[in-house]
Amino acid sequence: MNVVFDFGAVLFTWRPAELLAQSFPDVAATPQQAAQLAQAVFAHDDWHNFDRGTLPMGVVVERTAARLGLDPGVLADLVHSIGDRLLPIDATVALLAQLHALRRPSAAGVAGPDQLKLYFLSNMPVPYARTLEQRHAFLQWFDGGIFSGDVLHIKPEPAIYQLLQTRYALEPGETLFIDDLKGNVQTAREQGWHGIHFESAPQLQAELANLLGQATKGNR
């Protein structure tokens, strides 16, 4: 089985409304205002093209500040810092570690299930992708993966799923995709993959157990 992880809000924290509330407390004074501002910043085509690797960070900051009337210096500081603020989510990293451990030989010298492979598929601008690679050794547990900014495609476009599938010779019926956004999971299913809509680490572990057997529970 190939298990493919999304990063933001699955393996790494991603709380855009909180970030904007901290940086722009006057504009995002309430949770509702912060959520609306997050939608205006991060759901816009400019940010999507930053994810895609076709729009530089400085242009995104300039356009977004002008469009929304935000202080460009404050916004620039926030956008530059996001890579540092993507912190590992301990519970799902622990689950990833369990999956990784399944592939290692046991103390008795019995090999783990080599057929279990780990991949990632993440909408991630290039600067943040490089930061994660440099700072988090557990990314070495993956057999491969794709950051959107490196390939000029983003989820939920089918092309980025097909690129991962082709690059690593993944069999669709043996591939499971995990993402916090239902639309991204739906596109994976349309490619013939299995899909899990991530809501929490315990929920993910329970659903993985149904697909992979009880091995992940046994490694707790």
C-alpha positions in Angstrom: 0.0 0.0 0.0 1.2 3.5 -0.8 0.2 6.0 1.9 0.3 9.7 0.7 0.2 12.5 3.2 -0.8 16.1 2.9 1.3 18.4 5.1 -0.6 21.5 6.1 -3.1 20.8 9.0 -2.2 17.1 8.8 1.5 16.8 9.7 2.2 20.5 10.2 0.1 23.2 11.9 -1.7 25.6 9.6 -4.0 28.1 11.4 -4.3 31.0 9.0 -6.9 32.9 10.9 -4.8 32.9 14.0 -1.8 34.1 12.1 -3.7 37.0 10.7 -5.3 37.9 14.0 -1.8 38.2 15.6 -0.5 40.4 12.8 -3.6 42.5 12.2 -5.5 42.7 15.5 -7.5 45.7 14.4 -8.7 44.2 11.1 -9.1 40.7 12.5 -10.5 41.6 16.0 -13.0 38.7 16.1 -12.8 35.1 15.1 -15.3 35.8 12.3 -13.2 38.8 11.0 -10.0 36.7 11.2 -11.6 33.9 9.2 -12.9 36.3 6.6 -9.5 37.9 6.2 -7.8 34.5 6.0 -10.2 33.6 3.2 -9.4 36.8 1.4 -5.7 36.3 1.7 -5.1 32.6 1.3 -8.0 31.5 -0.9 -7.2 34.1 -3.6 -5.7 33.3 -7.0 -2.6 35.2 -6.1 -1.8 32.9 -3.1 -2.7 29.8 -5.2 -0.2 30.9 -7.8 2.4 31.4 -5.0 1.6 27.8 -4.0 2.0 26.8 -7.7 5.4 28.4 -8.0 4.4 30.9 -10.7 4.1 34.1 -8.5 7.0 35.3 -6.3 6.5 36.0 -2.6 7.2 39.8 -3.0 4.5 40.1 -5.7 2.0 38.2 -3.6 2.7 40.5 -0.6 2.4 43.7 -2.8 -0.8 42.7 -4.5 -2.5 41.4 -1.4 -1.6 44.4 0.7 -3.0 46.8 -2.0 -6.1 44.7 -2.6 -7.1 44.4 1.1 -5.6 47.7 2.5 -3.1 45.9 4.7 0.2 47.3 5.9 2.6 45.9 3.4 5.5 45.7 5.9 3.5 43.8 8.5 2.1 41.5 5.8 5.6 40.9 4.4 6.9 39.9 7.9 4.0 37.5 8.3 4.4 35.9 4.9 8.2 35.5 5.3 7.7 33.9 8.7 5.2 31.2 7.7 7.8 28.6 7.0 9.0 28.9 10.5 5.5 28.7 11.9 4.6 25.4 10.2 5.3 23.2 13.3 5.0 19.4 13.4 1.7 18.1 14.8 3.0 15.6 17.4 0.1 13.1 17.2 0.2 12.7 13.4 4.0 12.6 13.3 3.8 9.8 15.9 1.4 7.9 13.6 3.8 8.5 10.7 6.6 7.1 12.8 4.5 4.0 13.5 4.0 3.5 9.7 7.7 4.0 9.2 8.6 1.5 11.9 6.5 -1.2 10.2 9.0 -1.3 7.4 12.1 -1.9 9.5 13.4 -5.3 10.5 12.3 -6.4 14.0 14.6 -7.3 16.8 14.3 -10.9 15.6 15.6 -9.9 12.2 12.2 -10.3 10.5 11.7 -7.7 7.8 8.8 -5.3 7.9 6.2 -5.0 5.1 8.3 -3.7 2.2 5.1 -3.1 0.2 4.2 -0.2 2.6 5.5 3.0 1.0 5.2 6.6 2.3 4.8 9.7 0.1 3.6 13.3 0.4 1.6 15.6 -1.8 1.5 19.1 -0.5 0.5 22.5 -1.8 3.6 24.4 -0.6 5.4 27.4 -1.9 9.1 26.8 -2.7 10.5 28.9 0.2 8.4 27.0 2.8 9.2 23.6 1.2 12.9 24.2 1.5 12.5 25.3 5.2 10.6 22.1 6.1 13.2 20.0 4.3 16.1 21.6 6.2 14.5 21.6 9.7 12.6 18.3 10.0 14.6 15.1 9.8 11.4 12.9 9.7 10.8 14.0 6.1 13.5 11.5 5.3 11.0 8.7 6.2 9.2 9.4 3.0 10.0 7.4 -0.1 9.2 10.5 -2.2 6.8 13.3 -2.7 5.9 16.4 -4.4 5.6 20.1 -3.3 3.3 22.1 -5.6 5.8 25.0 -6.0 8.4 22.6 -7.5 6.1 21.3 -10.2 3.9 24.3 -11.1 0.7 22.4 -10.3 -1.6 22.5 -7.2 -4.2 20.4 -5.6 -7.0 19.7 -6.4 -5.9 19.8 -10.1 -5.7 16.2 -11.3 -2.3 16.8 -13.0 -0.4 16.9 -9.7 -1.9 13.6 -8.6 -1.1 12.1 -11.9 2.5 13.4 -11.7 3.0 11.7 -8.3 1.5 8.5 -9.6 3.7 8.5 -12.7 6.9 9.6 -11.0 6.8 6.8 -8.4 4.9 4.2 -10.5 2.0 4.1 -8.0 -0.8 1.7 -8.6 -4.0 3.7 -8.1 -5.9 0.9 -6.3 -3.0 0.5 -3.9 -2.6 4.2 -3.1 -4.2 6.0 -0.1 -4.4 9.8 0.1 -4.8 11.7 3.4 -5.8 15.4 3.3 -7.8 17.8 5.5 -9.7 19.3 2.6 -12.6 17.2 1.2 -12.1 18.5 -2.3 -8.5 17.3 -2.5 -9.6 13.9 -1.2 -12.4 13.7 -3.8 -10.0 14.4 -6.7 -7.7 11.6 -5.4 -10.7 9.2 -5.4 -11.5 10.3 -9.0 -8.0 9.1 -9.9 -8.9 5.6 -8.5 -7.1 6.2 -5.2 -8.4 5.5 -1.8 -9.0 8.6 0.3 -9.3 9.7 4.0 -10.6 13.1 4.9 -8.3 14.0 7.9 -10.1 15.4 11.0 -7.8 14.2 13.8 -5.0 11.7 14.5 -7.2 9.2 16.4 -9.8 9.3 13.5 -7.0 8.8 11.0 -5.5 5.9 13.0 -8.9 4.2 13.2 -9.4 4.5 9.4 -5.9 3.4 8.6 -6.4 0.3 10.8 -9.3 -0.7 8.6 -7.2 -0.5 5.5 -3.8 -1.7 6.8 -4.8 -4.1 9.5 -4.1 -3.8 13.2 -0.3 -3.3 12.8 -0.4 0.4 13.5 -2.2 -0.1 16.7 0.2 -2.7 17.8 3.1 -0.3 17.6 1.7 2.2 20.1 
